[in-house]
Amino acid sequence: MTVPLHPFRFVSVATAQRPALGELFARAAQRRGLDDTEVAAARTTAQRCWR
């Protein structure tokens, strides 16, 4: 029997707050020692819109 996986928690981030979230992602990427390209990619991750 296969049981489908369902997410149990969602977080809604207001559009106006997404740049701040992107900066948070970028700082975390820098702390992990990622290169500048990966840091930039982390920054833009928060700008994607999932609907």
C-alpha positions in Angstrom: 0.0 0.0 0.0 1.4 3.4 -1.0 0.6 6.4 1.2 0.9 9.8 -0.4 3.1 12.4 1.4 1.4 15.6 2.3 3.1 18.7 3.7 1.8 19.5 7.1 2.9 23.1 7.4 2.9 26.1 5.2 4.5 29.5 5.7 3.0 32.5 4.0 5.5 35.4 3.4 4.0 38.8 2.3 5.3 40.1 -1.0 6.7 43.1 0.7 8.8 40.9 3.0 10.3 38.7 0.4 13.4 40.9 -0.2 14.2 40.6 3.5 13.8 36.9 3.4 16.1 36.8 0.4 18.7 38.7 2.3 18.4 36.2 5.2 18.8 33.3 2.7 21.9 35.1 1.2 23.5 35.6 4.6 23.0 31.9 5.5 24.6 30.9 2.2 27.6 33.1 2.9 28.0 31.6 6.3 28.0 28.2 4.8 30.9 29.3 2.6 29.1 29.2 -0.8 30.4 31.1 -3.7 29.0 34.4 -5.0 26.8 32.7 -7.6 25.2 30.4 -5.1 24.7 33.4 -2.7 22.9 35.3 -5.4 20.8 32.2 -6.2 19.8 31.9 -2.6 18.8 35.6 -2.5 16.5 35.2 -5.5 14.9 32.0 -4.0 12.5 34.1 -1.9 11.3 36.0 -4.9 9.7 32.9 -6.5 6.0 32.7 -6.2 4.5 29.2 -5.5 0.8 29.0 -6.2 
